[in-house]
């Protein structure tokens, strides 16, 4: 059985964790398959939005327990290589030129919560719980910390990472960790409608450049980020999508992307 299901419908790529018997726990094989799937979707010109979801009752329980036991016998170099694979997955999601929507229909814990955190937009059922529990087993949420402090700020990140406490979906919305809460009966429909609306109403080139812009704005000093923003602005004006979009606006024509 494949660890990851991959399908495309109406320019939306659906990437589904398919290890429900292990609560979609992350191990090297699953991390590798997810990375391949995201790179495939990101490179596909016919894909405009990526939806990350999971089969079973739990979105992801984090690292596989058998895998954690194995890590104890690894050398430092082996652990660096292994951790780099998870870094590549998170980075592939975070920097994807496509809009990435997470559809969370169960608990997202530790590395599983990190997986959700690096997505652009997150839908959740009310019953789902979120948390970075690494400190409760003597571990650290090393990779997710680099992304979460950008997303939530230092105070919230410290609260979540240093306590290891779980929070419910309502609190996660209030913190800015997730975006929307939907009942389980309608979450699939809502995510599909949102993804297909983005695909129909937005320019692929604009999405790619806007995500680059946001990364620059967060990672560079103000003056430098403004200089880079000027370059991206100029590049955007030269794209075919910009020319089409402005022409349609001036001619009061409806454009379908």
C-alpha positions in Angstrom: 0.0 0.0 0.0 1.3 3.4 -1.0 2.3 5.7 2.0 1.1 8.7 0.0 -1.9 9.0 -2.4 -1.5 11.6 -5.1 -4.3 12.7 -7.5 -5.2 15.8 -9.5 -8.7 17.2 -10.0 -9.6 20.6 -11.5 -6.0 21.9 -11.3 -5.8 20.9 -7.6 -3.3 18.3 -6.5 -4.4 16.2 -3.5 -1.6 14.7 -1.4 -2.9 12.3 1.2 -0.9 10.7 4.0 -1.9 7.0 3.9 -0.6 5.4 7.0 -3.7 5.3 9.1 -2.8 2.2 11.0 0.2 4.1 12.5 -1.8 7.3 12.9 0.1 8.7 9.9 3.3 8.8 12.0 6.3 10.1 10.1 9.2 7.8 9.2 11.9 8.1 6.6 9.8 6.4 3.9 6.8 8.6 4.4 8.9 11.8 4.6 10.6 10.8 1.3 7.3 10.1 -0.4 5.7 13.3 0.8 8.7 15.3 -0.5 8.5 13.7 -3.9 4.8 14.4 -4.1 5.2 18.1 -3.2 8.0 18.5 -5.7 6.0 16.8 -8.4 2.9 19.1 -7.7 5.1 22.2 -7.4 6.7 21.5 -10.8 3.4 20.6 -12.6 2.2 23.6 -14.7 -1.3 22.2 -14.7 -1.5 22.3 -10.9 -2.4 25.6 -9.2 -3.2 24.6 -5.7 -2.0 21.7 -3.4 -4.2 20.2 -0.7 -2.5 18.2 2.0 -4.8 15.8 4.0 -4.7 12.4 5.7 -6.6 9.2 5.8 -7.8 7.8 9.2 -8.7 9.4 12.5 -5.5 11.3 13.1 -3.8 13.8 10.7 -0.3 12.9 12.0 0.9 11.8 15.4 4.5 13.0 14.7 7.5 10.7 14.6 7.0 7.0 14.5 7.8 5.4 17.9 9.8 2.6 16.3 11.7 5.2 14.3 12.4 7.2 17.4 13.9 4.1 19.1 16.1 3.5 16.0 17.4 7.1 16.2 19.0 6.4 19.6 21.5 4.0 17.9 22.3 6.5 15.0 25.6 8.3 14.9 25.6 12.1 14.9 26.2 12.2 11.2 23.4 9.8 10.5 21.0 11.9 12.6 22.1 15.0 10.7 21.3 13.3 7.4 18.0 12.1 8.7 16.9 15.5 10.1 17.9 17.1 6.8 15.3 14.9 5.0 12.6 16.4 7.2 14.0 19.9 6.6 13.8 19.3 2.9 10.1 18.3 3.2 9.2 21.3 5.3 11.1 23.6 3.0 9.5 22.1 -0.1 6.1 22.8 1.3 6.9 26.3 2.7 8.5 27.5 -0.5 6.2 25.8 -3.0 5.2 28.2 -5.8 1.6 26.9 -5.4 -0.9 27.7 -2.7 -0.8 24.9 -0.1 -4.0 24.2 1.9 -4.0 21.7 4.8 -7.2 19.8 5.5 -6.9 18.7 9.1 -9.5 16.1 10.2 -7.7 14.7 13.3 -5.1 15.6 15.8 -1.8 17.1 14.5 0.9 16.5 17.1 4.7 17.2 17.2 6.1 16.7 13.7 2.5 16.3 12.4 1.7 19.7 13.7 4.9 21.0 12.1 3.8 19.5 8.8 0.5 21.5 9.1 2.2 24.6 10.3 4.3 25.1 7.1 1.2 25.1 4.9 -0.2 28.4 3.6 -3.9 28.0 4.7 -5.2 25.5 7.3 -8.8 24.1 7.6 -9.6 22.1 10.7 -12.4 20.2 12.2 -13.4 21.4 15.7 -12.3 18.2 17.4 -8.7 18.4 16.2 -6.0 19.2 18.7 -2.6 20.8 18.0 0.7 20.8 19.9 4.5 20.5 19.8 5.0 17.9 22.5 8.7 17.2 21.9 9.9 18.7 25.2 7.8 16.1 27.0 9.9 13.3 25.7 13.3 15.0 26.0 13.4 16.0 22.4 13.2 19.5 20.7 11.0 20.9 18.0 14.0 22.0 16.1 12.8 22.5 12.5 9.4 23.8 13.2 10.7 26.5 15.5 12.3 28.2 12.5 8.9 28.4 10.7 6.6 28.9 13.7 8.4 32.0 15.1 7.8 33.7 11.7 4.2 32.7 11.8 3.1 33.3 15.3 5.8 35.6 16.8 8.2 34.8 19.7 5.7 34.9 22.6 3.2 32.4 21.2 6.0 30.2 19.8 7.7 30.1 23.2 4.4 29.3 24.9 3.7 26.3 22.6 7.2 24.9 22.3 8.3 25.3 25.9 5.2 23.8 27.5 4.4 21.1 24.9 0.8 21.7 25.7 -2.0 20.7 23.3 -4.5 23.3 22.2 -7.9 22.9 20.6 -8.9 24.2 17.2 -10.6 27.3 18.5 -7.5 28.3 20.4 -5.4 27.5 17.4 -7.5 30.0 15.3 -7.1 32.7 18.0 -3.3 32.2 18.0 -3.1 32.4 14.2 -1.9 28.8 13.9 -4.8 27.7 11.7 -7.3 29.7 9.6 -10.7 28.0 9.5 -12.8 25.6 11.5 -15.4 23.4 9.7 -17.5 20.5 10.7 -16.2 17.1 9.5 -19.3 16.7 7.3 -18.4 19.7 5.2 -14.7 20.3 5.5 -13.8 18.4 2.3 -16.4 20.4 0.3 -15.2 23.7 1.8 -11.5 22.9 1.1 -12.3 21.8 -2.5 -14.4 24.9 -3.1 -11.7 27.2 -1.7 -8.9 25.5 -3.7 -10.8 25.5 -7.0 -11.8 29.2 -6.5 -8.1 30.1 -6.0 -7.3 28.1 -9.1 -9.9 29.9 -11.2 -9.5 33.4 -9.8 -5.8 33.9 -9.4 -2.7 34.1 -11.6 -0.1 31.3 -11.1 2.7 33.8 -11.8 1.3 36.3 -9.3 1.0 33.6 -6.6 4.6 32.4 -7.2 6.0 36.0 -7.0 3.8 36.9 -4.0 5.1 33.9 -2.0 8.7 34.9 -2.9 7.8 38.4 -1.8 6.5 37.3 1.6 9.6 35.1 2.2 11.9 38.1 1.4 9.8 40.5 3.6 10.3 38.2 6.6 13.9 37.2 6.1 15.7 40.4 5.1 16.3 43.8 6.8 13.7 46.4 5.8 15.8 48.4 3.4 17.1 45.3 1.6 13.6 43.7 1.5 12.2 46.8 -0.1 15.0 46.8 -2.7 14.2 43.2 -3.5 10.4 44.0 -3.6 11.1 46.7 -6.2 12.8 44.0 -8.4 9.9 41.6 -8.0 7.5 44.4 -8.8 9.3 45.1 -12.0 9.5 41.4 -12.9 5.8 41.0 -12.3 4.9 43.8 -14.7 6.7 42.0 -17.5 4.8 38.7 -17.1 2.2 37.6 -19.5 -0.3 37.1 -16.7 0.0 40.8 -15.7 -0.4 41.9 -19.3 -3.6 39.8 -19.6 -4.9 40.8 -16.3 -4.5 44.6 -16.8 -6.0 44.3 -20.3 -9.0 42.5 -19.0 -9.5 45.0 -16.2 -9.2 48.0 -18.6 -11.6 46.4 -21.0 -14.0 45.4 -18.2 -13.7 41.8 -19.2 -13.9 38.8 -16.9 -10.7 36.8 -16.9 -10.4 33.1 -16.1 -7.0 32.0 -15.0 
